């Protein structure tokens, strides 16, 4: 059994992994976030970004100017 799994082409392994991740994402979405309809919250949780610090930065991004790039001064010399 392990030998057949080892010899399976990578495209089939990757496709099976993609299907498994899509099923996990769907379960999390249906179970937790169906009421507000936010798929981005599910993606944050799966990425591990659902922390109080991240939520604070997300809520105050306009006040903290997180959406604008930070200017970089040129090096002297």
ABEGO torsion letter per residue (X at the ends): XAAAAAABBAAAAAAAAAAAAAAAAAAAAAAAAAAAGBAAAAAAAAAGABBAAAAAAAAAAAAAGAABBBBBBBBBX
